[in-house]
Amino acid sequence: MKAIVQDRYGSPDVLRLVDVDKPVVEDDEVLVRVHAAAVNIGDWHLLRGVPYVMRMVFGLRGPRRAIPGLDMAGRVEAVGGAVKQLRPGDEVFGWCKGAFAEYACAAENNLLPKPAKLTFEQSAAVGDSAFTALAAVRDQGKVQPGQRVMINGASGGVGTFAVQIAKSFGANVTGVCSTRNVDLVRSIGADEVVDYTEEDFTQTEQRYDVMIDLIGSRSLSDCRRALTPRGTYVLVGVRDLGRWFGLARQIKALLLSPFVRQRMRVFVVRHNREDLAVLKDLVEAGKISPVIGSRYSLSEVPDALRYQGEGHARGKVVIVV
C-alpha cells in the first residue's frame, strides 16, 4: 500500500510517499481502507519534534511511529477475532495510528459508524479539533445558555467547531478572526464577529463570561480585562511553542489562577468513544458541521502540513486518500 513515512524530525521535506506492507489486525483491531484523513496542528509539531520535550514521549532521534496522521474515515476491510460491533464493509470514522496511508489499523473502541449525512472527508474532519473544541467549551469553559462566549481564533480547525458547539449550548458567541474569514465565522453561527485587523477585542467595553483562546495573541492581563470579574479563560493553544518546553503561557496561567477570581484553565485533550458519540449526535442533529478549508491528495501531505504550520489554515485541512 502507499503511505507517507517519516523517519526523522524536520521540515515537510523529510516526508516520503512509499510502498509499505499493509498492516495486520490484532484481535481487538479493525483494518480500515482510508478514504480521507485530516491534518491537525499536532501533526505539524510531531513532524518537527518541537518543542524538544515531546521527543521524550514520541522518540528521541526520530518518531517511533513511522506513518503520521491521527484522524480518518473509511470502510472496514477486515476485523480481528475479538471485534464485536463492526464488520467488513461498514463505513466508519475515528482515530488511529498512521492515518496518512491507504490502510490503517485502529482499536474497535476508536471507531463509530460514519454519520450518514457526512461524506468521508467531512467525517475525517470530526476528529482531534472537534474533541478539543468540545473539551474547551463543555468541560473547561462549562458554557451555559445565555452566557457571552469569545472564541479567539474562530476560523481555524478548532475554532470553527468551538463556535458551533458553544452556540449549540445556547451561548451568545463572538468570534475573532481576520478580515477574509469574517463571513465564514458569521455563517457558522457567531452572533458577533470581531476583525482583529481593525479592532482590539481587549480594548472594548464588552465583557465575556468565557474566553476560549486558540491563538495567544494578547497578554494574559489583556485577556483577563475582557472577562467578567468571575469569568473563565480557557487556553487551548498558542502559535509559538518554543524549541524546548513551549509551555510558558500555560505555566503562567496556572500560577496566576490561585490569586485571581477569574478561572484560568489549561488542559490536555483525551480522545474517547463517548465524546466521539457526542460529536456524532451533534452532527446528526444539525448543530455542527465540519468546515473544510482545503483538500490535498496523499502525495501532497508535505504541502498540507506546510500550509497547516503557517498558522493561517481556514477550517480543516483534509487529505483525500
C-alpha positions in Angstrom: 0.0 0.0 0.0 1.0 3.6 -0.4 1.8 5.6 2.8 3.5 8.7 4.0 6.6 7.8 6.0 8.7 9.9 8.4 12.0 8.5 9.7 13.4 11.7 11.2 12.3 15.1 12.5 12.5 18.1 10.3 10.6 20.1 7.7 7.9 18.6 5.5 10.7 17.6 3.1 11.5 14.6 5.3 8.2 13.0 4.5 8.2 10.4 1.7 5.4 8.6 -0.1 6.5 4.9 -0.3 5.1 1.4 -0.7 4.9 -0.4 2.6 3.2 -3.6 3.8 -0.5 -3.4 4.7 -0.9 -3.5 8.5 -2.2 -6.8 10.1 -5.1 -6.5 12.5 -4.7 -7.7 16.1 -7.7 -9.4 17.8 -9.3 -6.2 19.1 -8.5 -4.1 15.9 -10.2 -3.1 12.7 -8.4 -2.7 9.4 -9.8 0.4 7.6 -9.4 1.3 3.9 -8.8 5.0 4.5 -10.9 7.3 2.2 -9.9 10.5 3.9 -7.7 11.8 6.8 -7.4 15.2 8.5 -4.4 17.3 9.3 -4.0 18.7 12.8 -1.6 21.2 14.3 -0.3 18.4 16.4 0.9 16.7 13.2 3.0 19.8 12.4 4.6 19.7 15.9 5.3 16.0 15.6 6.8 16.4 12.2 9.4 18.9 13.6 9.8 17.3 17.0 9.3 20.8 18.6 9.2 21.5 21.4 12.0 19.1 22.1 10.3 17.8 25.3 7.9 16.0 23.0 10.7 13.7 21.9 10.9 12.1 25.3 7.5 10.6 24.5 7.5 10.2 20.7 11.1 9.3 20.1 14.5 11.0 20.7 16.1 10.7 17.3 13.0 10.2 15.2 9.4 9.4 15.6 8.7 5.9 16.9 5.6 5.8 14.7 6.8 5.9 11.1 3.4 6.8 9.5 1.9 10.0 10.8 -1.7 11.0 10.9 -4.5 10.6 13.5 -8.0 11.3 12.2 -9.5 9.3 9.4 -12.7 7.9 7.9 -13.1 4.9 5.6 -14.5 1.5 5.1 -13.8 -1.6 7.2 -11.7 -4.1 5.3 -11.1 -6.7 8.0 -11.7 -7.2 11.7 -9.9 -9.1 14.5 -11.4 -12.1 16.2 -12.5 -10.1 19.3 -14.2 -7.3 17.4 -18.0 -7.4 18.0 -19.7 -4.3 16.7 -18.1 -3.7 13.3 -18.0 -5.8 10.1 -16.2 -5.6 6.8 -17.9 -3.1 4.5 -19.0 -0.8 7.4 -18.3 2.9 6.9 -16.5 4.3 10.0 -14.8 7.3 11.4 -12.5 8.0 14.3 -8.8 7.9 15.1 -5.8 5.6 14.7 -2.1 5.5 14.4 -0.9 6.1 10.9 -3.9 7.8 9.1 -1.8 9.1 6.2 -1.9 5.8 4.3 -4.2 3.7 2.1 -4.9 1.4 5.1 -4.7 1.8 8.8 -5.5 -0.3 11.9 -7.5 1.1 14.8 -8.9 -0.3 18.0 -12.6 -1.0 17.7 -13.2 1.5 20.5 -11.6 4.2 18.4 -14.3 4.0 15.8 -18.0 4.6 15.2 -20.3 4.2 12.2 -19.8 7.3 9.9 -22.6 9.9 10.2 -24.9 9.2 7.3 -25.2 12.8 6.4 -21.5 13.4 6.1 -19.0 12.5 3.4 -15.8 10.6 4.2 -13.9 13.9 4.0 -16.3 15.6 6.4 -16.3 12.7 8.8 -12.5 12.6 8.9 -12.6 16.3 9.9 -14.6 15.4 13.0 -11.5 14.4 15.0 -8.9 16.0 17.2 -10.1 19.5 16.5 -13.7 18.7 17.4 -12.6 16.8 20.5 -10.5 19.8 21.6 -13.4 22.2 21.0 -15.9 20.1 22.9 -13.5 19.8 25.9 -12.8 23.6 25.9 -16.5 24.6 25.7 -18.2 21.9 27.8 -15.6 20.7 30.3 -13.3 23.7 30.8 -15.4 26.7 30.0 -18.6 25.0 31.4 -20.6 27.1 29.0 -24.2 27.7 29.9 -27.2 29.1 28.0 -27.2 32.9 27.7 -23.5 33.3 28.6 -21.3 35.5 26.4 -18.5 33.5 24.9 -15.5 34.7 23.0 -13.6 32.4 20.6 -10.2 33.9 19.7 -9.2 32.1 16.5 -12.7 31.3 15.4 -11.9 30.5 11.8 -9.4 27.6 12.3 -10.0 23.9 12.7 -10.7 24.0 16.5 -12.3 27.5 16.3 -15.0 26.6 13.7 -16.1 23.7 15.9 -15.9 25.8 19.1 -18.2 28.4 17.7 -20.8 25.8 16.7 -20.6 23.8 19.9 -20.9 27.0 22.1 -24.0 28.0 20.0 -25.5 24.5 20.5 -25.2 25.1 24.2 -27.2 28.3 24.0 -24.4 30.8 24.3 -24.1 34.2 22.7 -20.9 33.8 20.7 -18.4 36.3 19.5 -15.7 35.1 17.1 -12.3 36.8 16.5 -10.7 36.3 13.1 -9.1 38.1 10.2 -10.9 40.1 7.5 -11.0 37.3 5.0 -12.8 35.0 7.4 -15.4 37.3 8.8 -18.2 35.9 6.5 -17.2 32.3 7.3 -17.4 32.8 11.0 -20.7 34.5 10.8 -22.0 31.8 8.5 -21.4 29.1 11.2 -23.5 30.9 13.8 -21.4 33.5 15.5 -23.7 36.3 16.8 -20.9 38.8 16.5 -17.5 38.8 14.7 -14.5 40.9 15.5 -11.9 41.6 12.8 -8.7 41.7 14.7 -7.0 43.7 12.0 -9.4 46.6 12.7 -10.4 46.2 16.3 -8.7 45.0 19.5 -11.2 42.9 21.4 -9.4 43.5 24.7 -9.9 47.3 24.5 -13.7 47.4 24.1 -16.3 47.7 26.8 -17.7 44.3 26.2 -17.0 41.6 28.8 -17.3 37.9 28.3 -18.2 35.1 30.7 -15.9 32.6 28.9 -13.0 33.2 26.6 -11.6 30.3 24.6 -8.1 31.4 23.4 -6.8 29.4 20.5 -4.2 32.0 19.4 -2.5 33.5 22.4 -2.0 36.8 20.5 -2.7 39.0 23.5 -1.2 39.0 27.0 -3.0 37.3 29.9 -3.6 40.6 31.5 -5.3 41.9 28.4 -7.4 38.8 28.1 -8.5 39.0 31.7 -9.6 42.6 31.2 -12.0 41.4 28.6 -13.6 38.9 31.0 -16.3 39.4 33.7 -14.9 39.5 37.3 -15.6 35.8 37.6 -15.2 34.8 34.0 -13.3 31.8 32.7 -10.2 31.9 30.5 -9.5 28.7 28.6 -6.1 28.4 27.0 -6.2 25.8 24.2 -3.1 26.5 22.2 -0.6 29.2 21.1 1.4 29.6 17.9 4.9 30.0 19.4 5.6 26.8 21.3 9.3 27.4 21.8 12.0 24.9 21.0 12.5 23.3 24.4 9.3 23.3 26.5 6.9 25.7 24.9 4.6 25.8 27.9 5.4 29.3 29.3 2.0 30.7 28.7 0.3 27.6 30.2 2.5 27.7 33.3 1.9 31.4 33.8 -1.9 30.9 33.6 -1.7 28.1 36.1 0.5 30.1 38.5 -1.8 33.1 38.2 -5.0 31.1 38.8 -4.9 30.9 42.7 -4.5 34.7 43.0 -7.4 35.9 40.8 -11.2 35.5 41.0 -11.3 34.6 37.3 -10.8 30.9 36.4 -7.7 30.1 34.4 -8.0 26.7 32.6 -5.3 24.7 30.8 -6.0 21.1 29.7 -4.8 18.1 27.7 -7.3 16.6 25.2 -8.2 12.9 25.6 -9.9 11.0 22.8 -12.7 8.6 23.9 -15.5 6.8 22.2 -18.2 8.5 24.4 -17.2 12.0 23.2 -17.0 10.8 19.6 -20.6 9.7 20.1 -21.5 13.1 21.4 -19.9 14.8 18.4 -21.7 12.4 16.1 -25.0 13.3 17.8 -24.4 17.0 17.3 -23.6 16.4 13.6 -26.8 14.3 13.1 -28.9 16.9 14.9 -27.6 19.6 12.5 -25.9 21.5 15.3 -22.3 21.2 14.0 -21.0 20.8 10.5 -17.2 20.4 9.6 -15.7 23.3 7.7 -13.2 22.0 5.2 -10.9 24.8 4.0 -8.6 22.9 1.7 -8.1 19.4 0.3 -4.8 17.6 -0.6 -4.0 14.2 -2.1 -1.9 11.6 -0.2 1.1 12.6 -2.2 0.6 16.2 -1.2 0.7 15.6 2.6 4.0 17.6 2.8 2.3 20.6 1.3 -0.7 20.1 3.5 1.5 20.1 6.7 3.4 23.1 5.4 0.2 25.0 5.0 -1.1 23.9 8.5 2.2 25.0 10.0 1.9 28.6 8.6 -0.8 29.2 11.2 -3.5 30.6 9.0 -5.4 27.5 7.9 -9.1 28.1 7.3 -11.3 25.4 8.8 -9.9 21.8 8.5 -7.2 20.6 6.1 -8.2 17.2 4.7 -6.3 14.5 2.9 -8.3 12.7 0.2 -6.8 9.2 0.0 
